[in-house]
Amino acid sequence: MTMDKKLKNPTWHSLCETHNLFSITYEDVKFYDPEICPFGAFTDASKTANALNAYAKLTDSFFLVSENETPLFDQETVMLVKKMEGCQMVLDTLIEIDITEKIVPLTEMHQDEIYNLIWQVMPGYYKKRTFEMGKYFGIFKDNKLVSIAGQRMQTNDWIEVSAIVTHPDYTRRGFAKQLTLHVTKDIIKDNKHPILHTTKGNAAIGLYESLGYKLTREMNWWYFHKK
């Protein structure tokens, strides 16, 4: 299967390949272990209602990721909170910039700091064990972690750049851009292709484009909560 075909259903193929050890499968629906990441995907929308009911016994809130398919759900047990309209970006030609900051590989000892920073800036999806999905890097200022970027979903072909966050007191200093470049180059070094996902209209899209990423397709996050 080509990389492009896998990118049409990135969560599914990530759970089939590199992250299969985290996979919980209900027929044609797969989810990450909810302690790792509350994401799921499907190849048959007619199977999603039963799968969502089963997964809702493990965690309160979760997402199904889909390019253009609409999942079915049981309104008696599961509530659709919102459909988050997103987009997928794939690196075309890397555009280099100067790295002026000290970028540090993050380890298990930083797990709480990573979690707290992400939940302060972008709450809702990151779990403490999301750290196990890939490598994370950070910038420290004033003896604290103020900006991070890491890796999330991945297959044999590509790795997703994710968790690009900067503390509100340290924005507009180029930290996110430098960290995104650093993670991108680390993925290339591992002989895989960098991709990322963001919300439609996000101001950060221009930053990613300035590093050589191009918009490729829509990718939606269906956010559910159990009743």
C-alpha positions as a LaTeX table, in Angstrom:
\begin{tabular}{lrrr}
\hline
Residue & $x$ (\AA) & $y$ (\AA) & $z$ (\AA) \\
\hline
Met1 & 0.00 & 0.00 & 0.00 \\
Thr2 & 1.29 & 3.46 & $-0.89$ \\
Met3 & 2.04 & 6.13 & 1.69 \\
Asp4 & $-0.70$ & 8.34 & 0.23 \\
Lys5 & $-3.33$ & 5.63 & 0.74 \\
Lys6 & $-2.24$ & 5.19 & 4.35 \\
Leu7 & $-2.51$ & 8.94 & 4.88 \\
Lys8 & $-6.19$ & 8.82 & 3.93 \\
Asn9 & $-6.77$ & 6.92 & 7.20 \\
Pro10 & $-3.72$ & 7.77 & 9.32 \\
Thr11 & $-4.95$ & 6.58 & 12.72 \\
Trp12 & $-6.03$ & 3.21 & 11.32 \\
His13 & $-2.70$ & 2.51 & 9.64 \\
Ser14 & $-0.70$ & 3.77 & 12.61 \\
Leu15 & $-2.55$ & 1.22 & 14.76 \\
Cys16 & $-1.99$ & $-1.49$ & 12.14 \\
Glu17 & 1.75 & $-0.86$ & 11.96 \\
Thr18 & 4.10 & 0.98 & 14.35 \\
His19 & 1.55 & 1.41 & 17.14 \\
Asn20 & $-0.20$ & $-1.96$ & 16.89 \\
Leu21 & 0.90 & $-2.74$ & 20.46 \\
Phe22 & $-1.44$ & 0.07 & 21.63 \\
Ser23 & $-4.39$ & $-1.11$ & 19.53 \\
Ile24 & $-7.84$ & $-2.14$ & 20.78 \\
Thr25 & $-9.84$ & $-3.63$ & 17.91 \\
Tyr26 & $-13.61$ & $-3.97$ & 17.49 \\
Glu27 & $-14.18$ & $-5.57$ & 14.06 \\
Asp28 & $-13.53$ & $-2.79$ & 11.51 \\
Val29 & $-12.83$ & $-0.16$ & 14.17 \\
Lys30 & $-9.55$ & 0.37 & 16.00 \\
Phe31 & $-8.75$ & 2.56 & 19.01 \\
Tyr32 & $-5.62$ & 3.41 & 20.89 \\
Asp33 & $-5.43$ & 2.20 & 24.47 \\
Pro34 & $-7.17$ & 5.17 & 26.20 \\
Glu35 & $-4.23$ & 5.61 & 28.56 \\
Ile36 & $-2.05$ & 6.31 & 25.51 \\
Cys37 & $-4.29$ & 8.38 & 23.24 \\
Pro38 & $-8.10$ & 8.70 & 22.93 \\
Phe39 & $-8.10$ & 8.31 & 19.10 \\
Gly40 & $-9.79$ & 5.74 & 16.94 \\
Ala41 & $-10.45$ & 5.07 & 13.27 \\
Phe42 & $-12.59$ & 2.81 & 11.11 \\
Thr43 & $-12.89$ & 1.22 & 7.70 \\
Asp44 & $-16.62$ & 0.49 & 7.95 \\
Ala45 & $-18.87$ & 3.21 & 9.38 \\
Ser46 & $-21.67$ & 0.70 & 9.99 \\
Lys47 & $-19.54$ & $-0.84$ & 12.76 \\
Thr48 & $-18.72$ & 2.35 & 14.68 \\
Ala49 & $-21.83$ & 2.50 & 16.91 \\
Asn50 & $-21.11$ & $-0.81$ & 18.65 \\
Ala51 & $-17.41$ & $-0.02$ & 18.86 \\
Leu52 & $-18.06$ & 3.38 & 20.45 \\
Asn53 & $-20.35$ & 1.78 & 23.04 \\
Ala54 & $-17.62$ & $-0.70$ & 23.94 \\
Tyr55 & $-14.83$ & 1.89 & 24.05 \\
Ala56 & $-16.99$ & 4.23 & 26.16 \\
Lys57 & $-16.73$ & 1.66 & 28.95 \\
Leu58 & $-12.99$ & 2.35 & 29.07 \\
Thr59 & $-12.90$ & 6.16 & 28.94 \\
Asp60 & $-15.23$ & 9.16 & 29.14 \\
Ser61 & $-14.25$ & 11.07 & 25.99 \\
Phe62 & $-12.61$ & 10.08 & 22.72 \\
Phe63 & $-12.22$ & 10.88 & 19.03 \\
Leu64 & $-12.76$ & 9.12 & 15.72 \\
Val65 & $-10.48$ & 10.42 & 12.96 \\
Ser66 & $-11.77$ & 10.37 & 9.39 \\
Glu67 & $-11.12$ & 12.15 & 6.12 \\
Asn68 & $-14.69$ & 12.25 & 4.86 \\
Glu69 & $-16.61$ & 9.29 & 6.34 \\
Thr70 & $-19.32$ & 9.94 & 8.94 \\
Pro71 & $-19.32$ & 7.51 & 11.89 \\
Leu72 & $-22.57$ & 6.15 & 13.29 \\
Phe73 & $-23.19$ & 6.28 & 17.05 \\
Asp74 & $-25.79$ & 5.22 & 19.59 \\
Gln75 & $-27.40$ & 8.37 & 20.97 \\
Glu76 & $-28.59$ & 6.48 & 24.04 \\
Thr77 & $-25.05$ & 5.90 & 25.29 \\
Val78 & $-22.76$ & 8.29 & 23.37 \\
Met79 & $-23.01$ & 12.01 & 22.67 \\
Leu80 & $-21.33$ & 13.77 & 19.74 \\
Val81 & $-19.79$ & 16.87 & 21.30 \\
Lys82 & $-18.54$ & 18.35 & 18.02 \\
Lys83 & $-16.96$ & 17.64 & 14.69 \\
Met84 & $-13.55$ & 19.32 & 14.62 \\
Glu85 & $-12.65$ & 20.27 & 11.06 \\
Gly86 & $-8.97$ & 19.71 & 10.45 \\
Cys87 & $-6.46$ & 19.31 & 7.68 \\
Gln88 & $-3.44$ & 17.19 & 6.94 \\
Met89 & $-0.08$ & 18.62 & 5.87 \\
Val90 & 2.81 & 16.67 & 4.36 \\
Leu91 & 6.40 & 17.85 & 4.00 \\
Asp92 & 7.18 & 18.67 & 0.39 \\
Thr93 & 10.66 & 20.26 & 0.35 \\
Leu94 & 12.32 & 21.08 & 3.65 \\
Ile95 & 13.13 & 24.77 & 4.13 \\
Glu96 & 15.95 & 25.29 & 6.62 \\
Ile97 & 16.06 & 28.04 & 9.25 \\
Asp98 & 18.69 & 28.88 & 11.85 \\
Ile99 & 18.39 & 27.03 & 15.16 \\
Thr100 & 19.33 & 29.57 & 17.81 \\
Glu101 & 17.88 & 27.83 & 20.87 \\
Lys102 & 19.14 & 24.85 & 22.83 \\
Ile103 & 16.74 & 22.00 & 22.02 \\
Val104 & 16.71 & 19.18 & 24.56 \\
Pro105 & 15.47 & 15.58 & 24.12 \\
Leu106 & 12.76 & 15.00 & 26.72 \\
Thr107 & 12.65 & 11.86 & 28.85 \\
Glu108 & 10.26 & 10.15 & 31.26 \\
Met109 & 11.40 & 12.53 & 33.98 \\
His110 & 9.71 & 15.34 & 32.00 \\
Gln111 & 6.34 & 13.59 & 31.58 \\
Asp112 & 4.49 & 15.71 & 34.13 \\
Glu113 & 5.93 & 18.95 & 32.74 \\
Ile114 & 4.93 & 17.98 & 29.18 \\
Tyr115 & 1.42 & 17.04 & 30.29 \\
Asn116 & 0.91 & 20.23 & 32.30 \\
Leu117 & 2.16 & 22.50 & 29.50 \\
Ile118 & $-0.02$ & 20.86 & 26.82 \\
Trp119 & $-3.12$ & 20.94 & 28.99 \\
Gln120 & $-2.50$ & 24.60 & 29.78 \\
Val121 & $-2.29$ & 25.55 & 26.10 \\
Met122 & $-4.26$ & 22.84 & 24.23 \\
Pro123 & $-6.40$ & 20.76 & 26.60 \\
Gly124 & $-8.44$ & 17.72 & 25.67 \\
Tyr125 & $-6.46$ & 15.01 & 23.92 \\
Tyr126 & $-3.04$ & 14.51 & 25.53 \\
Lys127 & $-2.58$ & 11.78 & 28.14 \\
Lys128 & 0.51 & 11.33 & 30.30 \\
Arg129 & 1.34 & 8.13 & 28.40 \\
Thr130 & 0.98 & 9.83 & 24.99 \\
Phe131 & 4.69 & 10.40 & 25.57 \\
Glu132 & 5.21 & 6.73 & 24.67 \\
Met133 & 4.06 & 7.28 & 21.07 \\
Gly134 & 7.31 & 8.88 & 19.90 \\
Lys135 & 10.17 & 11.25 & 20.66 \\
Tyr136 & 9.66 & 14.65 & 22.34 \\
Phe137 & 11.91 & 17.70 & 22.39 \\
Gly138 & 11.76 & 20.92 & 24.36 \\
Ile139 & 13.16 & 24.35 & 25.09 \\
Phe140 & 13.76 & 25.43 & 28.67 \\
Lys141 & 13.81 & 29.00 & 29.94 \\
Asp142 & 14.05 & 30.24 & 33.53 \\
Asn143 & 14.51 & 26.61 & 34.65 \\
Lys144 & 11.19 & 25.45 & 33.23 \\
Leu145 & 9.90 & 23.75 & 30.09 \\
Val146 & 8.30 & 26.47 & 27.96 \\
Ser147 & 8.00 & 24.97 & 24.46 \\
Ile148 & 7.74 & 21.45 & 23.09 \\
Ala149 & 7.16 & 19.43 & 19.93 \\
Gly150 & 6.95 & 15.69 & 19.52 \\
Gln151 & 5.86 & 12.70 & 17.49 \\
Arg152 & 2.48 & 11.01 & 17.61 \\
Met153 & 0.92 & 8.68 & 15.02 \\
Gln154 & 3.33 & 6.76 & 12.81 \\
Thr155 & 3.62 & 3.94 & 10.30 \\
Asn156 & 6.47 & 2.29 & 8.42 \\
Asp157 & 6.39 & 5.23 & 5.99 \\
Trp158 & 5.68 & 8.40 & 7.96 \\
Ile159 & 5.67 & 10.01 & 11.42 \\
Glu160 & 3.32 & 12.77 & 12.57 \\
Val161 & 4.74 & 15.91 & 14.17 \\
Ser162 & 2.47 & 16.82 & 17.07 \\
Ala163 & 2.09 & 18.59 & 20.44 \\
Ile164 & 3.65 & 21.81 & 19.15 \\
Val165 & 2.99 & 24.06 & 22.12 \\
Thr166 & 4.56 & 27.11 & 23.73 \\
His167 & 3.71 & 28.66 & 27.09 \\
Pro168 & 1.76 & 31.92 & 26.56 \\
Asp169 & 4.51 & 33.93 & 28.28 \\
Tyr170 & 7.13 & 32.74 & 25.77 \\
Thr171 & 5.39 & 33.02 & 22.39 \\
Arg172 & 6.62 & 35.05 & 19.38 \\
Arg173 & 10.23 & 34.03 & 19.94 \\
Gly174 & 10.43 & 31.41 & 17.19 \\
Phe175 & 10.47 & 28.46 & 19.59 \\
Ala176 & 7.65 & 26.52 & 17.89 \\
Lys177 & 9.18 & 26.97 & 14.45 \\
Gln178 & 12.62 & 25.80 & 15.58 \\
Leu179 & 11.17 & 22.80 & 17.41 \\
Thr180 & 9.01 & 21.85 & 14.42 \\
Leu181 & 12.08 & 21.93 & 12.18 \\
His182 & 14.08 & 19.90 & 14.70 \\
Val183 & 11.41 & 17.17 & 14.95 \\
Thr184 & 10.95 & 17.20 & 11.17 \\
Lys185 & 14.67 & 16.63 & 10.59 \\
Asp186 & 14.73 & 13.89 & 13.24 \\
Ile187 & 11.95 & 12.07 & 11.35 \\
Ile188 & 13.85 & 12.39 & 8.07 \\
Lys189 & 16.94 & 11.02 & 9.83 \\
Asp190 & 14.86 & 7.93 & 10.68 \\
Asn191 & 14.10 & 7.51 & 6.95 \\
Lys192 & 10.43 & 8.37 & 7.35 \\
His193 & 8.30 & 11.17 & 5.91 \\
Pro194 & 7.08 & 14.00 & 8.21 \\
Ile195 & 3.39 & 14.86 & 8.29 \\
Leu196 & 1.22 & 16.86 & 10.69 \\
His197 & $-2.42$ & 17.67 & 11.40 \\
Thr198 & $-3.98$ & 20.93 & 12.49 \\
Thr199 & $-7.37$ & 22.65 & 12.51 \\
Lys200 & $-8.68$ & 24.44 & 9.46 \\
Gly201 & $-7.75$ & 28.12 & 9.44 \\
Asn202 & $-5.15$ & 27.73 & 12.20 \\
Ala203 & $-2.67$ & 30.61 & 12.10 \\
Ala204 & 0.13 & 28.05 & 12.51 \\
Ile205 & $-0.49$ & 26.76 & 8.96 \\
Gly206 & 1.64 & 29.62 & 7.62 \\
Leu207 & 4.47 & 28.59 & 9.97 \\
Tyr208 & 4.34 & 25.01 & 8.71 \\
Glu209 & 4.24 & 26.16 & 5.10 \\
Ser210 & 7.32 & 28.28 & 5.72 \\
Leu211 & 9.18 & 25.06 & 6.63 \\
Gly212 & 8.06 & 23.28 & 3.46 \\
Tyr213 & 4.80 & 21.58 & 4.48 \\
Lys214 & 1.86 & 21.57 & 2.08 \\
Leu215 & $-1.85$ & 21.11 & 2.70 \\
Thr216 & $-2.95$ & 17.78 & 1.25 \\
Arg217 & $-6.45$ & 16.88 & 2.49 \\
Glu218 & $-9.12$ & 17.47 & 5.08 \\
Met219 & $-8.99$ & 15.31 & 8.20 \\
Asn220 & $-11.78$ & 15.53 & 10.75 \\
Trp221 & $-11.88$ & 14.67 & 14.43 \\
Trp222 & $-15.31$ & 13.50 & 15.68 \\
Tyr223 & $-15.30$ & 14.21 & 19.42 \\
Phe224 & $-17.56$ & 11.98 & 21.51 \\
His225 & $-18.42$ & 11.78 & 25.19 \\
Lys226 & $-20.21$ & 8.94 & 26.90 \\
Lys227 & $-23.54$ & 9.78 & 28.50 \\
\hline
\end{tabular}
